[in-house]
């Protein structure tokens, strides 16, 4: 009898000790506010839940970009359903499935000591088949235009296309930088660093002793073939491919033409000059083009177009 009373007392004490933590962790309140905030654009609804490092990361600017991306691809949010919860690494995690007009996506909340410390959204863009076709046609137009200036090499063209397929592993890094890095200058520098270490570095290396124009054009064209494959698979099958075109067709026409021409011209320059200053500088230019197109800024696109003029001059008249 005494042992039974002791057990009941211990159980009651444990329950009392758990109550403050359980009361502090109330993910339902946050989810209610989060759904309403995304639908209305009222950041103040979730701001009280964001503290410490999470508050510094999940700023109003970041929230607005996440909101625009979510509503564009999923439409108005209708509600949510709890999936499960558990503990891992000292974190208490809650997973939900958010329902929307055009589908659903998961949301993961992480708490430490009763405080919300992490929010993860499993959102993905919807593929745009029209953009896929437009990018291929625009890239082909750039190839036909530049092929008249230099005799093409099919072997080097296919080598460049193969490099593009191999470089597909870095595309998620571009997406992460564009979506999560709020500062535009920092975002552009990250893109430049990734480009210099991968795309420009490999193009610079393989253009030695080759037809650099054909190799660069193949690299540009291969990128949009890869986007076309990813878009087709994502649009027609249940598989979700991280490499797929999902924006508006207007800018991709300009982007595909500019970047295919860019890769061709810089490849021709690299084949005649082995100075590392060129891929470094061109990476900064490429980041500026990416940034201007991603932000939809007409002035930035105009400046990017102007920046191509010295490239064409250097290609035509030789590079020291």
C-alpha positions in Angstrom: 0.0 0.0 0.0 2.8 2.3 0.9 4.6 1.5 -2.3 1.5 2.3 -4.3 1.1 5.7 -2.6 4.7 6.4 -3.3 4.3 5.5 -6.9 1.2 7.8 -7.2 3.1 10.6 -5.6 6.1 10.2 -7.9 3.8 10.1 -10.9 2.0 13.3 -9.8 5.4 15.0 -9.3 6.6 14.0 -12.7 3.3 15.3 -14.3 3.7 18.7 -12.4 7.3 18.9 -13.6 6.2 18.4 -17.2 3.3 20.8 -17.2 5.4 24.0 -17.5 7.3 22.6 -20.5 4.1 21.4 -22.2 2.4 24.7 -21.6 5.4 26.6 -23.1 5.4 24.4 -26.2 2.2 25.2 -28.1 2.8 24.6 -31.8 -0.9 24.7 -32.6 -1.0 28.4 -31.7 2.0 29.1 -33.9 0.6 27.1 -36.9 -2.8 29.0 -36.6 -0.9 32.3 -36.7 1.5 31.1 -39.4 -1.2 30.1 -41.8 -3.1 33.4 -41.3 0.1 35.4 -41.7 1.0 33.7 -45.0 -2.5 34.3 -46.4 -2.8 37.9 -45.3 0.9 39.1 -45.3 0.7 40.2 -41.7 4.2 39.4 -40.3 3.2 40.7 -36.9 1.1 37.6 -36.3 4.2 35.4 -36.1 6.7 37.9 -34.9 6.1 37.2 -31.1 7.0 33.6 -31.6 10.4 34.5 -33.2 13.2 35.1 -30.8 16.9 34.9 -30.6 18.7 33.6 -33.7 15.4 32.5 -35.3 14.2 36.0 -35.2 17.3 37.3 -36.9 17.0 34.8 -39.7 13.2 34.8 -40.2 13.0 38.5 -40.9 10.1 40.3 -42.4 11.9 40.5 -45.8 12.5 36.7 -45.7 8.9 36.1 -44.7 7.6 38.2 -47.6 9.8 36.2 -50.1 8.7 32.9 -48.6 5.0 34.1 -48.7 5.2 35.2 -52.3 6.8 31.9 -53.4 4.3 29.9 -51.4 1.2 31.6 -52.7 2.5 31.6 -56.3 3.0 27.9 -56.3 0.3 26.6 -53.9 -2.4 29.3 -53.8 -4.3 30.2 -50.7 -3.6 28.0 -47.6 -6.7 26.2 -46.3 -5.5 24.5 -43.1 -3.1 22.0 -41.7 -3.0 18.4 -40.2 -0.5 17.2 -37.6 1.6 14.3 -38.8 3.7 13.5 -35.8 6.2 14.6 -33.2 9.4 13.4 -31.6 12.7 14.3 -30.0 16.1 14.4 -31.6 19.3 16.0 -30.4 17.7 17.8 -27.5 15.0 19.2 -29.8 11.2 18.6 -29.7 10.0 18.4 -33.2 6.4 18.7 -34.6 5.6 17.9 -38.2 2.5 19.2 -40.1 1.0 18.9 -43.6 -0.4 22.2 -44.8 -3.3 22.0 -47.3 -3.6 24.6 -50.0 -5.6 25.3 -53.2 -2.9 23.7 -55.5 -1.5 21.0 -53.3 0.1 20.5 -49.9 3.5 20.7 -48.3 5.1 19.7 -45.0 6.2 22.1 -42.2 8.6 21.1 -39.4 8.8 23.0 -36.2 11.7 22.6 -33.7 11.6 23.6 -30.0 14.3 23.8 -27.4 13.4 24.4 -23.8 10.0 25.5 -24.8 11.2 28.1 -27.4 10.7 27.8 -31.1 14.2 27.6 -32.6 13.6 26.3 -36.1 11.0 26.3 -39.0 11.4 24.2 -42.1 9.0 24.4 -45.1 9.0 21.7 -47.8 7.9 24.0 -50.5 8.9 23.5 -54.2 8.2 25.5 -57.4 5.8 24.3 -60.0 7.4 23.4 -63.3 6.7 25.6 -66.3 6.8 23.6 -69.6 6.4 26.8 -71.7 9.6 28.2 -70.1 11.3 24.9 -71.0 10.6 25.2 -74.7 11.4 29.0 -74.7 14.8 28.4 -73.1 15.8 25.7 -75.6 14.8 27.9 -78.6 16.5 31.0 -77.2 19.7 29.0 -76.4 19.7 27.5 -79.9 19.4 31.0 -81.4 22.5 32.2 -79.6 24.4 29.1 -80.9 23.3 29.7 -84.5 24.3 33.4 -84.2 27.8 32.8 -82.8 28.5 29.7 -85.0 28.7 31.9 -88.0 31.7 33.8 -86.4 33.9 30.7 -85.7 34.0 27.3 -87.2 32.3 25.0 -84.7 33.6 21.7 -83.3 31.0 19.1 -82.5 33.3 17.1 -80.2 34.0 20.2 -78.0 30.3 21.2 -78.1 29.3 17.8 -76.7 32.1 18.0 -74.2 30.7 21.3 -72.9 27.2 19.8 -72.8 28.6 16.9 -70.7 30.2 19.4 -68.3 26.8 21.1 -67.9 25.2 17.7 -66.9 28.0 17.0 -64.4 27.6 20.5 -62.9 23.9 19.9 -62.1 24.9 19.0 -58.5 25.6 22.7 -57.8 22.3 24.1 -59.0 20.6 23.6 -55.6 23.3 25.9 -54.1 22.1 28.7 -56.5 18.5 28.1 -55.4 19.4 28.1 -51.7 21.3 31.4 -52.1 18.5 33.1 -54.0 15.9 32.0 -51.6 17.6 32.2 -48.2 20.2 35.0 -48.5 18.4 38.3 -47.9 21.2 40.8 -48.6 21.4 41.3 -52.4 25.1 42.1 -52.4 25.9 39.1 -50.3 23.7 36.9 -52.5 25.5 38.1 -55.7 28.9 37.4 -54.1 27.9 33.9 -53.1 26.7 33.2 -56.6 30.0 34.6 -58.0 32.1 32.4 -55.6 30.1 29.2 -56.5 30.5 30.1 -60.2 34.2 30.8 -60.0 34.9 27.6 -58.1 32.8 25.3 -60.4 31.5 26.5 -63.8 34.2 29.1 -64.7 37.0 26.9 -63.2 36.1 23.9 -65.3 35.4 25.9 -68.4 38.8 27.6 -68.0 40.6 24.2 -67.5 39.0 22.3 -70.4 39.2 25.1 -72.9 43.0 24.7 -73.2 43.9 23.5 -76.6 40.3 23.2 -77.7 37.6 25.2 -79.6 36.6 27.3 -76.6 33.6 28.8 -78.4 32.1 25.4 -79.1 32.8 24.1 -75.6 31.2 27.2 -74.0 28.2 27.0 -76.3 27.8 23.3 -75.4 28.0 24.2 -71.7 25.2 26.8 -72.1 23.0 24.6 -74.2 23.5 21.6 -71.9 22.2 23.6 -68.9 18.9 24.3 -70.6 18.6 20.7 -71.9 19.0 19.7 -68.3 16.3 22.1 -67.2 14.0 20.8 -70.0 14.5 17.2 -68.8 13.8 18.1 -65.2 10.8 20.2 -66.1 9.3 17.4 -68.2 9.8 14.8 -65.5 8.4 17.1 -62.7 5.4 18.1 -64.8 4.4 14.7 -66.0 5.4 12.3 -63.2 5.1 12.1 -59.4 8.9 12.6 -59.1 10.1 16.0 -57.9 13.3 17.0 -59.6 15.2 19.8 -58.0 16.5 20.9 -61.4 13.4 22.2 -63.3 12.3 25.5 -64.8 9.5 27.1 -62.8 9.6 30.9 -63.6 7.9 33.0 -66.2 8.9 32.5 -69.8 9.7 36.2 -70.5 13.0 36.4 -68.6 14.1 32.9 -69.4 14.2 33.8 -73.1 16.6 36.6 -72.4 18.5 34.6 -69.8 19.0 31.6 -72.1 20.3 33.7 -75.0 22.6 35.8 -72.8 24.1 33.0 -70.8 24.6 30.7 -73.8 26.4 33.5 -75.6 28.3 34.3 -72.4 29.6 30.8 -72.0 30.6 30.7 -75.7 32.4 34.0 -75.8 34.2 33.4 -72.5 35.2 29.9 -73.6 36.8 31.4 -76.7 38.7 33.9 -74.5 39.8 31.2 -72.1 41.2 29.1 -75.0 43.6 31.9 -75.9 44.4 33.3 -72.5 45.4 31.4 -69.3 45.1 34.3 -66.9 43.1 33.4 -63.8 41.9 37.0 -63.6 39.5 36.3 -66.4 37.4 33.6 -64.8 37.3 35.5 -61.6 36.0 38.7 -63.3 33.6 36.9 -65.5 32.2 35.1 -62.4 31.3 38.5 -61.0 29.6 39.4 -64.2 27.7 36.1 -64.3 26.5 36.7 -60.8 25.3 40.2 -61.8 23.3 38.7 -64.7 21.8 36.0 -62.5 20.8 38.6 -59.8 19.3 41.0 -62.3 17.2 38.3 -64.0 16.1 36.7 -60.7 15.1 40.0 -59.3 13.4 41.1 -62.5 15.2 44.5 -62.6 15.2 46.1 -66.0 18.1 48.4 -65.2 20.2 45.5 -64.0 19.5 43.6 -67.2 20.4 46.6 -69.3 23.7 46.9 -67.4 24.4 43.2 -67.8 23.8 43.6 -71.6 26.2 46.5 -71.7 28.8 44.5 -69.8 28.9 42.0 -72.6 30.3 44.5 -75.1 33.9 44.3 -73.8 33.6 40.5 -74.0 32.7 40.6 -77.7 35.5 43.2 -78.4 38.0 41.0 -76.6 36.8 37.9 -78.5 37.0 39.6 -81.9 40.3 41.4 -81.4 42.2 38.9 -79.3 43.0 38.8 -75.6 46.6 39.4 -74.5 
